Amino acid sequence: MRPGDTVAIVAPSGPPSAVLLKRGVQRLESLGLKVVVGEHVLDRQGLEYLAGEDAARAADLQSAWCDPAIAGVFCCRGGYGAGRLLGLLDWDLMREAGPKVLLGSSDITALHNAFAIELGVPTLHGPMAACDLIAGDESGPEPRTWESLREALFGPGTIVAGDRVLAPGRAEGVLRGGNLSLIASMCGTRWQPSFDGAIAFLEDVGEDPYRIDRMLTQLLQAGVLDGVRGIALGSWERCGDPYLVLEDRLGPLGVPIVAGLPVGHGSPQHSVWLGALGVIDTESCSLTGMMRNEQQAR
């Protein structure tokens, strides 16, 4: 992206705080971006955990993606609800609109995965406009989170360092994945993920180790991890000590695994491109994003 580009903020999942949303808009404008907010972002109809009705949330997302004046579609928060929109979107129409930036994380994993399958475009896994790390502090965004987002949007590929190695080696491939709970929930659907020939990125929040075990077992039994080249593990906030089960379930795959990457629900939250070529290297315990959206990995 470039300063002066227009981005649209949409709410595919949970309802945002109006205060945080306003502050997040101002923060994005400080990057030189022009910001428009979707018509239904502050809707509060129907189920209280959704940001308005499914049709309205889908309309905001599709309208923004198909608008030629908009260079990026930024989700304002996660929560729950993005998966409910997948069957309501006109994928043919969105495909005709061409590539642009989709930014979000957590529940937005449903969109990251579906966009990769339906549109074949890289998407940006990172902090959202109405989240605490961007808009929760009146004095400014969390500095490392903000710098990583700025670099991912406007700069070259970045390196994210982890803090532990679960299996040694080096692997190169397209980075795919996101929130483990969302990846598991898409098994058996039209949008079932596949990590064949890819680097799998996984993270989660608020899940006990036995639940992580159950979801990883589901991915293994569904064949989602067949052919994976390497695994990059992000943050596991409020998950107890997940590393014993992560090593137990993923170690037998025999591929390099780096862990403790500050990507996911923790602070700081670094931004990484999904659907773009990346490298994990256990010698440096790092994930390097090599290709951004204009250099799409096929």
One Martini backbone bead per residue (centre of mass of N, CA, C, O) as a GRO file, in nm:
protein
  298
    1MET     BB    1   0.103   0.032   0.008
    2ARG     BB    2   0.000   0.384   0.011
    3PRO     BB    3  -0.008   0.688   0.069
    4GLY     BB    4  -0.360   0.772   0.014
    5ASP     BB    5  -0.502   0.537   0.055
    6THR     BB    6  -0.801   0.346   0.071
    7VAL     BB    7  -0.987   0.233   0.355
    8ALA     BB    8  -1.198  -0.023   0.491
    9ILE     BB    9  -1.420  -0.067   0.760
   10VAL     BB   10  -1.515  -0.377   0.907
   11ALA     BB   11  -1.775  -0.621   1.060
   12PRO     BB   12  -1.775  -0.971   1.050
   13SER     BB   13  -1.826  -1.005   1.362
   14GLY     BB   14  -1.798  -0.838   1.619
   15PRO     BB   15  -1.867  -0.576   1.822
   16PRO     BB   16  -1.758  -0.264   1.844
   17SER     BB   17  -1.611  -0.001   1.982
   18ALA     BB   18  -1.667   0.327   1.925
   19VAL     BB   19  -1.415   0.442   2.061
   20LEU     BB   20  -1.200   0.255   1.932
   21LEU     BB   21  -1.274   0.309   1.640
   22LYS     BB   22  -1.213   0.611   1.630
   23ARG     BB   23  -0.915   0.579   1.716
   24GLY     BB   24  -0.831   0.386   1.487
   25VAL     BB   25  -0.883   0.577   1.255
   26GLN     BB   26  -0.675   0.790   1.344
   27ARG     BB   27  -0.429   0.604   1.329
   28LEU     BB   28  -0.451   0.539   1.025
   29GLU     BB   29  -0.438   0.835   0.930
   30SER     BB   30  -0.137   0.873   1.036
   31LEU     BB   31  -0.034   0.694   0.775
   32GLY     BB   32  -0.201   0.830   0.519
   33LEU     BB   33  -0.484   0.723   0.530
   34LYS     BB   34  -0.793   0.659   0.401
   35VAL     BB   35  -1.111   0.644   0.585
   36VAL     BB   36  -1.374   0.408   0.581
   37VAL     BB   37  -1.702   0.319   0.703
   38GLY     BB   38  -1.916   0.094   0.733
   39GLU     BB   39  -2.256   0.108   0.751
   40HIS     BB   40  -2.276  -0.161   0.975
   41VAL     BB   41  -2.063  -0.156   1.213
   42LEU     BB   42  -2.283  -0.038   1.451
   43ASP     BB   43  -2.462  -0.260   1.463
   44ARG     BB   44  -2.749  -0.407   1.690
   45GLN     BB   45  -2.862  -0.689   1.580
   46GLY     BB   46  -2.976  -0.947   1.729
   47LEU     BB   47  -2.713  -1.098   1.811
   48GLU     BB   48  -2.488  -0.973   2.049
   49TYR     BB   49  -2.216  -1.115   1.910
   50LEU     BB   50  -2.301  -0.939   1.665
   51ALA     BB   51  -2.249  -0.700   1.391
   52GLY     BB   52  -2.519  -0.776   1.306
   53GLU     BB   53  -2.635  -0.889   1.032
   54ASP     BB   54  -2.522  -1.097   0.800
   55ALA     BB   55  -2.601  -0.937   0.540
   56ALA     BB   56  -2.469  -0.669   0.630
   57ARG     BB   57  -2.178  -0.768   0.671
   58ALA     BB   58  -2.143  -0.881   0.384
   59ALA     BB   59  -2.200  -0.617   0.231
   60ASP     BB   60  -1.963  -0.454   0.337
   61LEU     BB   61  -1.740  -0.643   0.240
   62GLN     BB   62  -1.812  -0.661  -0.064
   63SER     BB   63  -1.822  -0.360  -0.130
   64ALA     BB   64  -1.528  -0.298  -0.057
   65TRP     BB   65  -1.386  -0.508  -0.243
   66CYS     BB   66  -1.542  -0.391  -0.517
   67ASP     BB   67  -1.410  -0.117  -0.475
   68PRO     BB   68  -1.183   0.062  -0.668
   69ALA     BB   69  -1.110   0.286  -0.435
   70ILE     BB   70  -1.019   0.035  -0.264
   71ALA     BB   71  -0.716  -0.113  -0.114
   72GLY     BB   72  -0.851  -0.186   0.178
   73VAL     BB   73  -0.964  -0.437   0.422
   74PHE     BB   74  -1.053  -0.367   0.758
   75CYS     BB   75  -1.083  -0.520   1.051
   76CYS     BB   76  -1.200  -0.428   1.376
   77ARG     BB   77  -1.266  -0.733   1.474
   78GLY     BB   78  -1.346  -1.011   1.630
   79GLY     BB   79  -1.475  -1.318   1.777
   80TYR     BB   80  -1.776  -1.372   1.596
   81GLY     BB   81  -1.902  -1.459   1.235
   82ALA     BB   82  -1.741  -1.493   0.963
   83GLY     BB   83  -1.839  -1.784   0.878
   84ARG     BB   84  -2.143  -1.687   0.813
   85LEU     BB   85  -2.054  -1.534   0.528
   86LEU     BB   86  -1.944  -1.731   0.304
   87GLY     BB   87  -2.239  -1.802   0.167
   88LEU     BB   88  -2.300  -1.474   0.093
   89LEU     BB   89  -2.080  -1.446  -0.106
   90ASP     BB   90  -1.963  -1.315  -0.422
   91TRP     BB   91  -1.698  -1.461  -0.557
   92ASP     BB   92  -1.702  -1.373  -0.852
   93LEU     BB   93  -1.710  -1.068  -0.800
   94MET     BB   94  -1.453  -1.059  -0.619
   95ARG     BB   95  -1.260  -1.170  -0.834
   96GLU     BB   96  -1.295  -0.927  -1.035
   97ALA     BB   97  -1.161  -0.705  -0.839
   98GLY     BB   98  -0.916  -0.813  -0.725
   99PRO     BB   99  -0.647  -0.730  -0.550
  100LYS     BB  100  -0.616  -0.679  -0.192
  101VAL     BB  101  -0.634  -0.582   0.138
  102LEU     BB  102  -0.655  -0.807   0.414
  103LEU     BB  103  -0.730  -0.731   0.763
  104GLY     BB  104  -0.665  -0.972   1.029
  105SER     BB  105  -0.786  -1.180   1.310
  106SER     BB  106  -0.876  -1.467   1.439
  107ASP     BB  107  -1.184  -1.492   1.314
  108ILE     BB  108  -1.057  -1.403   1.030
  109THR     BB  109  -0.953  -1.679   0.939
  110ALA     BB  110  -1.197  -1.751   0.764
  111LEU     BB  111  -1.118  -1.541   0.544
  112HIS     BB  112  -0.832  -1.616   0.479
  113ASN     BB  113  -0.901  -1.901   0.376
  114ALA     BB  114  -1.122  -1.829   0.165
  115PHE     BB  115  -0.953  -1.631  -0.004
  116ALA     BB  116  -0.742  -1.838  -0.090
  117ILE     BB  117  -0.945  -2.030  -0.235
  118GLU     BB  118  -1.125  -1.821  -0.408
  119LEU     BB  119  -0.891  -1.580  -0.488
  120GLY     BB  120  -0.570  -1.610  -0.446
  121VAL     BB  121  -0.489  -1.418  -0.197
  122PRO     BB  122  -0.318  -1.238  -0.003
  123THR     BB  123  -0.305  -1.188   0.357
  124LEU     BB  124  -0.334  -0.999   0.667
  125HIS     BB  125  -0.196  -1.080   0.978
  126GLY     BB  126  -0.345  -0.861   1.225
  127PRO     BB  127  -0.429  -0.585   1.365
  128MET     BB  128  -0.711  -0.402   1.476
  129ALA     BB  129  -0.873  -0.103   1.494
  130ALA     BB  130  -1.055  -0.200   1.776
  131CYS     BB  131  -0.807  -0.272   1.934
  132ASP     BB  132  -0.598  -0.242   2.202
  133LEU     BB  133  -0.315  -0.216   2.047
  134ILE     BB  134  -0.428   0.039   1.882
  135ALA     BB  135  -0.690   0.181   2.078
  136GLY     BB  136  -0.663   0.140   2.408
  137ASP     BB  137  -0.454   0.383   2.412
  138GLU     BB  138  -0.432   0.723   2.433
  139SER     BB  139  -0.109   0.745   2.377
  140GLY     BB  140  -0.107   0.477   2.198
  141PRO     BB  141   0.020   0.232   2.040
  142GLU     BB  142   0.177  -0.048   2.031
  143PRO     BB  143   0.484  -0.016   1.905
  144ARG     BB  144   0.553  -0.301   1.775
  145THR     BB  145   0.283  -0.342   1.639
  146TRP     BB  146   0.284  -0.082   1.466
  147GLU     BB  147   0.552  -0.130   1.311
  148SER     BB  148   0.471  -0.399   1.182
  149LEU     BB  149   0.230  -0.295   1.027
  150ARG     BB  150   0.371  -0.077   0.864
  151GLU     BB  151   0.573  -0.270   0.727
  152ALA     BB  152   0.362  -0.458   0.591
  153LEU     BB  153   0.220  -0.230   0.420
  154PHE     BB  154   0.504  -0.055   0.310
  155GLY     BB  155   0.721  -0.274   0.320
  156PRO     BB  156   0.912  -0.517   0.354
  157GLY     BB  157   0.996  -0.789   0.462
  158THR     BB  158   0.985  -0.979   0.765
  159ILE     BB  159   1.113  -1.058   1.094
  160VAL     BB  160   1.026  -1.325   1.323
  161ALA     BB  161   1.087  -1.402   1.656
  162GLY     BB  162   1.139  -1.658   1.860
  163ASP     BB  163   1.189  -1.891   2.168
  164ARG     BB  164   1.159  -2.183   2.016
  165VAL     BB  165   1.236  -2.535   1.951
  166LEU     BB  166   1.078  -2.845   1.842
  167ALA     BB  167   1.216  -2.864   1.543
  168PRO     BB  168   1.459  -2.900   1.323
  169GLY     BB  169   1.529  -2.656   1.061
  170ARG     BB  170   1.429  -2.586   0.715
  171ALA     BB  171   1.164  -2.383   0.555
  172GLU     BB  172   0.970  -2.350   0.247
  173GLY     BB  173   0.665  -2.152   0.197
  174VAL     BB  174   0.347  -2.106   0.215
  175LEU     BB  175   0.163  -1.917   0.429
  176ARG     BB  176  -0.068  -2.073   0.659
  177GLY     BB  177  -0.363  -1.986   0.860
  178GLY     BB  178  -0.403  -1.940   1.227
  179ASN     BB  179  -0.660  -2.010   1.406
  180LEU     BB  180  -0.719  -2.314   1.529
  181SER     BB  181  -1.027  -2.315   1.579
  182LEU     BB  182  -1.097  -2.223   1.287
  183ILE     BB  183  -0.959  -2.443   1.129
  184ALA     BB  184  -1.121  -2.676   1.255
  185SER     BB  185  -1.414  -2.562   1.178
  186MET     BB  186  -1.349  -2.609   0.849
  187CYS     BB  187  -1.384  -2.889   0.860
  188GLY     BB  188  -1.596  -3.025   0.610
  189THR     BB  189  -1.583  -2.793   0.417
  190ARG     BB  190  -1.536  -2.600   0.140
  191TRP     BB  191  -1.293  -2.457   0.338
  192GLN     BB  192  -1.081  -2.660   0.371
  193PRO     BB  193  -0.782  -2.688   0.471
  194SER     BB  194  -0.431  -2.673   0.340
  195PHE     BB  195  -0.067  -2.771   0.396
  196ASP     BB  196   0.031  -2.846   0.127
  197GLY     BB  197   0.347  -2.711   0.075
  198ALA     BB  198   0.342  -2.562   0.356
  199ILE     BB  199   0.325  -2.326   0.611
  200ALA     BB  200   0.215  -2.358   0.938
  201PHE     BB  201   0.000  -2.138   1.112
  202LEU     BB  202  -0.040  -2.121   1.479
  203GLU     BB  203  -0.303  -2.015   1.713
  204ASP     BB  204  -0.424  -1.909   2.052
  205VAL     BB  205  -0.706  -1.868   2.296
  206GLY     BB  206  -0.836  -2.008   2.580
  207GLU     BB  207  -0.695  -2.306   2.564
  208ASP     BB  208  -0.667  -2.604   2.660
  209PRO     BB  209  -0.459  -2.860   2.599
  210TYR     BB  210  -0.685  -3.072   2.531
  211ARG     BB  211  -0.808  -2.892   2.305
  212ILE     BB  212  -0.561  -2.877   2.130
  213ASP     BB  213  -0.539  -3.177   2.087
  214ARG     BB  214  -0.816  -3.215   1.948
  215MET     BB  215  -0.760  -3.022   1.705
  216LEU     BB  216  -0.502  -3.157   1.599
  217THR     BB  217  -0.628  -3.434   1.557
  218GLN     BB  218  -0.829  -3.337   1.347
  219LEU     BB  219  -0.623  -3.244   1.138
  220LEU     BB  220  -0.481  -3.515   1.106
  221GLN     BB  221  -0.740  -3.691   1.031
  222ALA     BB  222  -0.818  -3.485   0.781
  223GLY     BB  223  -0.532  -3.401   0.628
  224VAL     BB  224  -0.430  -3.100   0.665
  225LEU     BB  225  -0.105  -3.184   0.728
  226ASP     BB  226  -0.046  -3.292   0.467
  227GLY     BB  227   0.266  -3.189   0.337
  228VAL     BB  228   0.404  -3.032   0.534
  229ARG     BB  229   0.707  -2.829   0.579
  230GLY     BB  230   0.614  -2.643   0.829
  231ILE     BB  231   0.608  -2.479   1.165
  232ALA     BB  232   0.433  -2.191   1.304
  233LEU     BB  233   0.424  -2.066   1.636
  234GLY     BB  234   0.251  -1.870   1.827
  235SER     BB  235   0.041  -1.760   2.042
  236TRP     BB  236  -0.078  -1.883   2.393
  237GLU     BB  237  -0.320  -1.747   2.543
  238ARG     BB  238  -0.453  -1.889   2.806
  239CYS     BB  239  -0.311  -2.217   2.770
  240GLY     BB  240  -0.102  -2.261   2.947
  241ASP     BB  241   0.095  -2.546   2.866
  242PRO     BB  242   0.126  -2.636   2.519
  243TYR     BB  243   0.407  -2.780   2.435
  244LEU     BB  244   0.365  -3.079   2.483
  245VAL     BB  245   0.129  -3.116   2.277
  246LEU     BB  246   0.262  -2.993   2.030
  247GLU     BB  247   0.496  -3.197   2.018
  248ASP     BB  248   0.329  -3.460   2.019
  249ARG     BB  249   0.154  -3.394   1.753
  250LEU     BB  250   0.387  -3.253   1.554
  251GLY     BB  251   0.665  -3.400   1.565
  252PRO     BB  252   0.596  -3.665   1.381
  253LEU     BB  253   0.614  -3.505   1.101
  254GLY     BB  254   0.925  -3.410   1.051
  255VAL     BB  255   0.933  -3.093   1.091
  256PRO     BB  256   0.990  -2.782   1.125
  257ILE     BB  257   0.975  -2.598   1.454
  258VAL     BB  258   0.853  -2.291   1.553
  259ALA     BB  259   0.828  -2.085   1.854
  260GLY     BB  260   0.707  -1.795   2.009
  261LEU     BB  261   0.560  -1.613   1.825
  262PRO     BB  262   0.446  -1.267   1.802
  263VAL     BB  263   0.156  -1.413   1.694
  264GLY     BB  264  -0.180  -1.295   1.771
  265HIS     BB  265  -0.296  -1.231   2.114
  266GLY     BB  266  -0.060  -1.082   2.197
  267SER     BB  267   0.217  -0.885   2.343
  268PRO     BB  268   0.301  -0.841   2.073
  269GLN     BB  269   0.158  -0.794   1.729
  270HIS     BB  270   0.246  -0.933   1.455
  271SER     BB  271   0.280  -0.913   1.105
  272VAL     BB  272   0.153  -1.143   0.847
  273TRP     BB  273   0.170  -1.312   0.547
  274LEU     BB  274  -0.075  -1.478   0.381
  275GLY     BB  275  -0.003  -1.643   0.083
  276ALA     BB  276   0.306  -1.621   0.127
  277LEU     BB  277   0.633  -1.638   0.117
  278GLY     BB  278   0.826  -1.842   0.349
  279VAL     BB  279   1.061  -1.875   0.637
  280ILE     BB  280   1.199  -2.129   0.841
  281ASP     BB  281   1.450  -2.101   1.115
  282THR     BB  282   1.599  -2.267   1.382
  283GLU     BB  283   1.869  -2.122   1.423
  284SER     BB  284   1.700  -1.830   1.450
  285CYS     BB  285   1.410  -1.855   1.529
  286SER     BB  286   1.235  -1.792   1.244
  287LEU     BB  287   1.021  -1.571   1.047
  288THR     BB  288   1.013  -1.513   0.693
  289GLY     BB  289   0.890  -1.265   0.485
  290MET     BB  290   0.930  -1.256   0.126
  291MET     BB  291   0.623  -1.203   0.026
  292ARG     BB  292   0.396  -0.999  -0.108
  293ASN     BB  293   0.113  -0.912  -0.277
  294GLU     BB  294   0.282  -0.831  -0.550
  295GLN     BB  295   0.428  -1.140  -0.490
  296GLN     BB  296   0.266  -1.387  -0.554
  297ALA     BB  297   0.212  -1.702  -0.440
  298ARG     BB  298   0.151  -2.023  -0.626
   0.00000   0.00000   0.00000
